Amino acid sequence: MTNKAEQAKKISINIKRFRNEQDWNQAKLAQEAGISGAALSKIEGGDRIPTIVVLRKLSAALKVPLNEITGEETEQTSATDERSREFYRRWDVLDDLSKEDQSRLRDMAERLKEITPKE
């Protein structure tokens, strides 16, 4: 196996494990992470390594540190990353909103992240 293939396999195994611990199916995780079911299926199949944005979304949805999904050594988490995770952890309180309103809020949050200065 190549290094890339090994990494894809490791990510795949870890995502499946954390998803199963939540007792979620792929559709539920995809919805919680805001990604397509097809993309998650390819990631879990080990066919593709997700982008850092997708990894962060999965990390937040599963409520686990990013390095636990990638299997990498722990590093100091930046304040920005921690705020981002906390935002996604708290997203659950908005479940009572309509899907349309949730989508609008998610889009606005993503735009705000893009224009927020990095530390």
C-alpha positions in Angstrom: 0.0 0.0 0.0 1.2 3.5 -0.7 1.4 6.1 2.0 -1.7 7.9 0.6 -3.7 4.6 0.5 -2.7 3.8 4.1 -3.8 7.2 5.2 -7.2 6.9 3.4 -7.7 3.5 5.1 -6.8 4.8 8.5 -9.2 7.7 8.1 -11.9 5.4 6.8 -11.6 3.0 9.8 -11.6 5.8 12.4 -14.6 7.6 10.9 -16.6 4.3 10.8 -15.6 3.6 14.4 -16.7 7.0 15.7 -19.9 6.9 13.7 -20.8 3.5 15.1 -20.0 4.7 18.6 -22.7 7.4 18.0 -25.0 4.7 16.6 -25.4 6.7 13.4 -25.7 5.5 9.9 -23.8 7.2 7.0 -26.8 9.4 6.2 -27.0 10.8 9.7 -23.3 11.6 9.8 -23.3 13.2 6.4 -26.3 15.4 7.5 -24.6 16.3 10.8 -21.4 17.2 9.0 -23.0 19.0 6.2 -21.5 16.8 3.5 -23.0 14.6 0.8 -23.8 10.9 1.5 -21.8 10.0 -1.6 -18.7 11.8 -0.4 -18.9 10.1 3.0 -19.4 6.7 1.3 -16.2 7.2 -0.7 -14.3 8.4 2.4 -15.5 5.4 4.4 -14.7 3.1 1.5 -11.1 4.3 1.7 -11.4 5.5 -1.9 -10.6 9.1 -1.1 -8.8 11.2 1.4 -11.1 14.1 2.5 -10.0 17.7 2.4 -9.2 19.5 5.6 -12.5 21.3 5.5 -14.4 18.0 5.3 -12.2 16.5 8.0 -13.0 19.4 10.3 -16.7 19.0 9.6 -16.6 15.3 10.4 -14.5 16.0 13.5 -17.0 18.6 14.8 -20.1 16.4 14.0 -18.5 13.4 15.7 -17.3 15.6 18.6 -13.7 14.1 18.4 -10.4 15.9 17.9 -9.3 16.0 14.3 -6.1 14.0 15.0 -8.2 11.1 16.3 -9.8 10.8 12.8 -6.4 11.1 11.0 -4.5 9.0 13.5 -1.8 11.7 13.7 0.1 12.7 16.9 -1.6 15.3 19.0 -0.6 18.9 18.5 -1.5 22.1 20.2 -4.9 23.2 19.0 -5.2 26.8 17.9 -7.8 29.0 19.5 -9.4 29.4 16.1 -9.8 25.6 15.6 -11.2 25.3 19.1 -13.8 28.0 18.5 -14.7 26.3 15.3 -15.2 23.0 17.0 -17.2 24.6 19.8 -19.5 26.3 17.2 -20.2 22.9 15.5 -20.7 21.2 18.9 -23.4 23.8 19.8 -25.1 23.5 16.4 -27.4 20.8 17.9 -29.4 23.5 19.8 -30.6 24.8 16.5 -32.2 21.5 15.5 -35.7 22.9 16.2 -35.3 25.4 13.3 -36.6 24.5 9.8 -34.1 22.8 7.5 -34.2 26.0 5.3 -33.2 28.2 8.3 -30.5 25.8 9.4 -29.1 25.9 5.9 -29.1 29.7 5.8 -27.3 29.8 9.2 -24.8 27.3 8.1 -24.1 29.3 4.9 -23.7 32.5 6.9 -21.4 30.8 9.4 -19.2 29.5 6.6 -19.0 33.0 5.0 -18.1 34.5 8.4 -15.3 32.0 8.9 -13.9 33.0 5.5 -13.8 36.7 6.3 -12.6 36.4 9.9 -9.0 37.2 10.2 -6.7 34.3 11.1 -4.7 34.4 14.3 
